[in-house]
Amino acid sequence: MLRLPRSLTIILSHCLLFCFFVSCGNKSQQLQTALSENMSNKNGQSGSGGGNGSASNAPVVRWNANAFPLNIAISDNFTPEESAAAEEVSQEWEQAFDDYHHLFRFSPYAPTPSGYNKFSDFRDGVMGIYKNDRWFPSQYADALAITQFFGHRINPGREDEYIELDHADIILNARYFSFTLDTEYPVYNRYDLKTVVLHEMGHLLGLPHSEDNTTIMAPSITYSTVRNTLSSKDRYNLQKNYPALSVKSFDVEATSEEYLDNSERIVGEEVTGVIEFHEKDYPH
């Protein structure tokens, strides 16, 4: 069971494969319903695409195109080889468009926070990828990793409403699992680091889970899973989420110019979320 924060928290979707909540203090029922529909699609329970916005009334989740490249720090408890692997695999997302886009800028090692007892403590002005050997009591032990994010409702109540991200962190569960670059001989409870990071980078970009297990955004993996490239569906969903960065329209009405124009935007309440990536074979 989730431990809820003191502020008003609305549980939108909660199961062994996916956890998401919104905390804004004062939410409209319309947004609750829309996001609930979107979270159902993120679990693959409805809709066919499994991508953001596949629910007709659900806001998409994305960064402003002007925010790229995102500054990402890698914590100092990653080895140099692991850090290089994380940077390398992130290029899969950057190459998902017809034209290459520089989505991430990696900075030197960030100190591993020692006094952070809950994931919201990581909202410290530094977006990072961390290995945490003290897992959070509010999250399931079988979560290999989580991505937490913060954003705001843009154009609330309008047909073109979406959630614009302004902070996100990736936190790997190093208390109950280990991560490796050696995938030749799978070992129980040891998971491919590149697969986990590539998946979480998709969440950091605003993408949801997909029930299609051939995609990197599938909600769970086993210790033998190695998936270091994107499927065509992964690339399609990212392009659809960022029409301003894609030369193809994908039937998205907003043009690049409209997407980049911030002059008439209405900024609403803050939205926070946590997404869990699970291990299929963990004993419950």
C-alpha positions as a Python dict, from the first residue, in 0.01 Angstrom:
ca = {
    (1, 'M'): (0, 0, 0),
    (2, 'L'): (127, 347, -83),
    (3, 'R'): (207, 585, 198),
    (4, 'L'): (28, 903, 96),
    (5, 'P'): (177, 1251, 143),
    (6, 'R'): (-3, 1496, 371),
    (7, 'S'): (-121, 1706, 81),
    (8, 'L'): (-432, 1590, -101),
    (9, 'T'): (-330, 1291, -310),
    (10, 'I'): (-543, 1123, -569),
    (11, 'I'): (-456, 765, -654),
    (12, 'L'): (-514, 729, -1024),
    (13, 'S'): (-377, 386, -1097),
    (14, 'H'): (-221, 135, -862),
    (15, 'C'): (-125, -224, -937),
    (16, 'L'): (187, -441, -931),
    (17, 'L'): (292, -316, -1275),
    (18, 'F'): (224, 53, -1246),
    (19, 'C'): (196, 323, -984),
    (20, 'F'): (104, 683, -1053),
    (21, 'F'): (-35, 957, -837),
    (22, 'V'): (-118, 1322, -868),
    (23, 'S'): (-78, 1570, -587),
    (24, 'C'): (-194, 1922, -652),
    (25, 'G'): (-399, 2033, -356),
    (26, 'N'): (-702, 2127, -568),
    (27, 'K'): (-777, 1913, -873),
    (28, 'S'): (-1080, 1920, -1099),
    (29, 'Q'): (-1282, 1601, -1149),
    (30, 'Q'): (-1231, 1641, -1523),
    (31, 'L'): (-853, 1606, -1492),
    (32, 'Q'): (-885, 1315, -1249),
    (33, 'T'): (-1103, 1126, -1498),
    (34, 'A'): (-884, 1211, -1796),
    (35, 'L'): (-562, 1107, -1626),
    (36, 'S'): (-724, 789, -1497),
    (37, 'E'): (-813, 699, -1855),
    (38, 'N'): (-459, 777, -1963),
    (39, 'M'): (-312, 562, -1686),
    (40, 'S'): (-534, 274, -1797),
    (41, 'N'): (-388, 310, -2144),
    (42, 'K'): (-43, 321, -1993),
    (43, 'N'): (-112, -22, -1853),
    (44, 'G'): (-233, -134, -2192),
    (45, 'Q'): (-581, -205, -2056),
    (46, 'S'): (-752, 3, -2320),
    (47, 'G'): (-663, 167, -2647),
    (48, 'S'): (-439, 18, -2911),
    (49, 'G'): (-137, 239, -2931),
    (50, 'G'): (-11, 233, -2573),
    (51, 'G'): (129, 582, -2627),
    (52, 'N'): (66, 914, -2464),
    (53, 'G'): (-263, 1071, -2550),
    (54, 'S'): (-424, 754, -2675),
    (55, 'A'): (-716, 818, -2444),
    (56, 'S'): (-927, 1077, -2620),
    (57, 'N'): (-957, 1310, -2321),
    (58, 'A'): (-621, 1246, -2157),
    (59, 'P'): (-352, 1513, -2151),
    (60, 'V'): (-13, 1409, -2283),
    (61, 'V'): (297, 1446, -2066),
    (62, 'R'): (604, 1610, -2217),
    (63, 'W'): (877, 1869, -2186),
    (64, 'N'): (866, 2201, -2365),
    (65, 'A'): (1075, 2163, -2679),
    (66, 'N'): (1284, 2459, -2565),
    (67, 'A'): (1396, 2260, -2258),
    (68, 'F'): (1618, 2031, -2464),
    (69, 'P'): (1883, 1921, -2414),
    (70, 'L'): (1798, 1821, -2057),
    (71, 'N'): (2087, 1841, -1812),
    (72, 'I'): (2125, 1498, -1650),
    (73, 'A'): (2374, 1410, -1377),
    (74, 'I'): (2481, 1050, -1310),
    (75, 'S'): (2549, 968, -946),
    (76, 'D'): (2902, 885, -840),
    (77, 'N'): (2817, 529, -733),
    (78, 'F'): (2802, 434, -1100),
    (79, 'T'): (3132, 308, -1234),
    (80, 'P'): (3282, 497, -1530),
    (81, 'E'): (3182, 204, -1752),
    (82, 'E'): (2823, 214, -1624),
    (83, 'S'): (2801, 591, -1674),
    (84, 'A'): (2930, 557, -2029),
    (85, 'A'): (2674, 283, -2095),
    (86, 'A'): (2390, 502, -1966),
    (87, 'E'): (2496, 785, -2195),
    (88, 'E'): (2536, 549, -2488),
    (89, 'V'): (2193, 388, -2456),
    (90, 'S'): (2021, 727, -2422),
    (91, 'Q'): (2119, 797, -2781),
    (92, 'E'): (1851, 550, -2886),
    (93, 'W'): (1590, 810, -2790),
    (94, 'E'): (1783, 1090, -2959),
    (95, 'Q'): (1792, 890, -3282),
    (96, 'A'): (1419, 813, -3271),
    (97, 'F'): (1340, 1110, -3493),
    (98, 'D'): (1402, 1140, -3866),
    (99, 'D'): (1647, 1416, -3780),
    (100, 'Y'): (1881, 1363, -3484),
    (101, 'H'): (1786, 1568, -3178),
    (102, 'H'): (2014, 1635, -2882),
    (103, 'L'): (1778, 1550, -2595),
    (104, 'F'): (2027, 1501, -2310),
    (105, 'R'): (2340, 1668, -2183),
    (106, 'F'): (2521, 1457, -1926),
    (107, 'S'): (2722, 1629, -1656),
    (108, 'P'): (3007, 1499, -1438),
    (109, 'Y'): (2929, 1272, -1148),
    (110, 'A'): (2677, 1397, -893),
    (111, 'P'): (2733, 1299, -529),
    (112, 'T'): (2498, 1022, -423),
    (113, 'P'): (2253, 1183, -177),
    (114, 'S'): (2299, 1021, 163),
    (115, 'G'): (2023, 1195, 358),
    (116, 'Y'): (1736, 1144, 116),
    (117, 'N'): (1476, 921, 280),
    (118, 'K'): (1192, 963, 29),
    (119, 'F'): (1193, 1006, -343),
    (120, 'S'): (1058, 1361, -328),
    (121, 'D'): (1384, 1460, -154),
    (122, 'F'): (1552, 1414, -492),
    (123, 'R'): (1379, 1727, -618),
    (124, 'D'): (1689, 1924, -537),
    (125, 'G'): (1743, 2125, -855),
    (126, 'V'): (1954, 1850, -1011),
    (127, 'M'): (1797, 1598, -1247),
    (128, 'G'): (1984, 1276, -1213),
    (129, 'I'): (2016, 902, -1254),
    (130, 'Y'): (2083, 743, -916),
    (131, 'K'): (2144, 402, -760),
    (132, 'N'): (1986, 404, -417),
    (133, 'D'): (2078, 129, -168),
    (134, 'R'): (1806, 241, 76),
    (135, 'W'): (1472, 176, -90),
    (136, 'F'): (1162, 375, -8),
    (137, 'P'): (892, 230, 221),
    (138, 'S'): (625, 390, 3),
    (139, 'Q'): (732, 188, -304),
    (140, 'Y'): (713, -183, -377),
    (141, 'A'): (1029, -382, -310),
    (142, 'D'): (997, -546, -652),
    (143, 'A'): (1034, -213, -831),
    (144, 'L'): (1363, -228, -1018),
    (145, 'A'): (1355, 148, -1063),
    (146, 'I'): (1126, 448, -1048),
    (147, 'T'): (1102, 771, -1239),
    (148, 'Q'): (952, 1058, -1048),
    (149, 'F'): (846, 1375, -1221),
    (150, 'F'): (702, 1718, -1152),
    (151, 'G'): (517, 1937, -1395),
    (152, 'H'): (225, 2174, -1445),
    (153, 'R'): (-107, 2156, -1622),
    (154, 'I'): (-92, 2369, -1933),
    (155, 'N'): (-417, 2513, -2069),
    (156, 'P'): (-624, 2338, -1796),
    (157, 'G'): (-975, 2249, -1901),
    (158, 'R'): (-909, 2309, -2271),
    (159, 'E'): (-901, 2051, -2545),
    (160, 'D'): (-529, 2114, -2595),
    (161, 'E'): (-444, 2061, -2226),
    (162, 'Y'): (-124, 1875, -2150),
    (163, 'I'): (121, 1832, -1863),
    (164, 'E'): (454, 2006, -1909),
    (165, 'L'): (742, 1856, -1714),
    (166, 'D'): (991, 2069, -1524),
    (167, 'H'): (1182, 1812, -1315),
    (168, 'A'): (1241, 1436, -1320),
    (169, 'D'): (1476, 1182, -1161),
    (170, 'I'): (1554, 817, -1228),
    (171, 'I'): (1626, 609, -918),
    (172, 'L'): (1743, 247, -942),
    (173, 'N'): (1665, 5, -659),
    (174, 'A'): (2015, -102, -553),
    (175, 'R'): (1893, -235, -218),
    (176, 'Y'): (1714, -540, -356),
    (177, 'F'): (1865, -574, -703),
    (178, 'S'): (2200, -549, -878),
    (179, 'F'): (2265, -419, -1227),
    (180, 'T'): (2523, -537, -1474),
    (181, 'L'): (2676, -474, -1814),
    (182, 'D'): (2766, -843, -1849),
    (183, 'T'): (2464, -1008, -2009),
    (184, 'E'): (2629, -1313, -2161),
    (185, 'Y'): (2538, -1534, -1864),
    (186, 'P'): (2212, -1422, -1696),
    (187, 'V'): (2215, -1441, -1317),
    (188, 'Y'): (1902, -1432, -1102),
    (189, 'N'): (1835, -1093, -942),
    (190, 'R'): (2095, -920, -1162),
    (191, 'Y'): (1953, -702, -1438),
    (192, 'D'): (2085, -546, -1753),
    (193, 'L'): (2168, -185, -1669),
    (194, 'K'): (2121, -60, -2025),
    (195, 'T'): (1771, -208, -2048),
    (196, 'V'): (1662, -48, -1720),
    (197, 'V'): (1810, 293, -1801),
    (198, 'L'): (1669, 295, -2156),
    (199, 'H'): (1323, 220, -2017),
    (200, 'E'): (1345, 487, -1748),
    (201, 'M'): (1470, 747, -1996),
    (202, 'G'): (1147, 689, -2186),
    (203, 'H'): (951, 776, -1872),
    (204, 'L'): (1173, 1078, -1816),
    (205, 'L'): (1064, 1196, -2162),
    (206, 'G'): (698, 1154, -2062),
    (207, 'L'): (621, 816, -2217),
    (208, 'P'): (393, 568, -2038),
    (209, 'H'): (408, 192, -2009),
    (210, 'S'): (300, -28, -2297),
    (211, 'E'): (151, -376, -2267),
    (212, 'D'): (342, -473, -2582),
    (213, 'N'): (632, -675, -2445),
    (214, 'T'): (835, -620, -2762),
    (215, 'T'): (880, -254, -2668),
    (216, 'I'): (1127, -100, -2427),
    (217, 'M'): (831, 57, -2244),
    (218, 'A'): (685, -279, -2137),
    (219, 'P'): (606, -248, -1763),
    (220, 'S'): (822, -537, -1638),
    (221, 'I'): (1119, -756, -1729),
    (222, 'T'): (1297, -1069, -1610),
    (223, 'Y'): (1663, -1099, -1513),
    (224, 'S'): (1738, -1244, -1857),
    (225, 'T'): (1579, -957, -2051),
    (226, 'V'): (1822, -760, -2267),
    (227, 'R'): (1662, -487, -2475),
    (228, 'N'): (1902, -210, -2572),
    (229, 'T'): (1723, -74, -2878),
    (230, 'L'): (1386, 86, -2944),
    (231, 'S'): (1107, -83, -3133),
    (232, 'S'): (925, 96, -3412),
    (233, 'K'): (635, 152, -3169),
    (234, 'D'): (868, 316, -2916),
    (235, 'R'): (995, 554, -3182),
    (236, 'Y'): (643, 625, -3306),
    (237, 'N'): (519, 708, -2953),
    (238, 'L'): (807, 948, -2890),
    (239, 'Q'): (754, 1122, -3223),
    (240, 'K'): (383, 1151, -3151),
    (241, 'N'): (458, 1297, -2808),
    (242, 'Y'): (689, 1562, -2958),
    (243, 'P'): (541, 1680, -3288),
    (244, 'A'): (767, 1986, -3279),
    (245, 'L'): (1072, 1760, -3307),
    (246, 'S'): (935, 1534, -3576),
    (247, 'V'): (906, 1609, -3946),
    (248, 'K'): (602, 1381, -3963),
    (249, 'S'): (263, 1503, -3844),
    (250, 'F'): (124, 1172, -3709),
    (251, 'D'): (-217, 1341, -3733),
    (252, 'V'): (-124, 1574, -3448),
    (253, 'E'): (-291, 1911, -3506),
    (254, 'A'): (-30, 2127, -3334),
    (255, 'T'): (244, 2250, -3565),
    (256, 'S'): (600, 2308, -3454),
    (257, 'E'): (542, 2681, -3444),
    (258, 'E'): (234, 2646, -3225),
    (259, 'Y'): (409, 2400, -2996),
    (260, 'L'): (704, 2632, -2941),
    (261, 'D'): (489, 2942, -2889),
    (262, 'N'): (454, 3005, -2515),
    (263, 'S'): (284, 3345, -2542),
    (264, 'E'): (-76, 3229, -2495),
    (265, 'R'): (-29, 2935, -2261),
    (266, 'I'): (-223, 2912, -1936),
    (267, 'V'): (-25, 2749, -1656),
    (268, 'G'): (-228, 2556, -1398),
    (269, 'E'): (-161, 2345, -1090),
    (270, 'E'): (147, 2138, -1025),
    (271, 'V'): (128, 1767, -1099),
    (272, 'T'): (363, 1507, -951),
    (273, 'G'): (397, 1143, -1046),
    (274, 'V'): (594, 827, -974),
    (275, 'I'): (622, 539, -1221),
    (276, 'E'): (755, 197, -1118),
    (277, 'F'): (939, -50, -1341),
    (278, 'H'): (891, -405, -1210),
    (279, 'E'): (1061, -739, -1198),
    (280, 'K'): (839, -1021, -1322),
    (281, 'D'): (986, -1303, -1114),
    (282, 'Y'): (1024, -1128, -779),
    (283, 'P'): (859, -1344, -505),
    (284, 'H'): (555, -1148, -375),
}
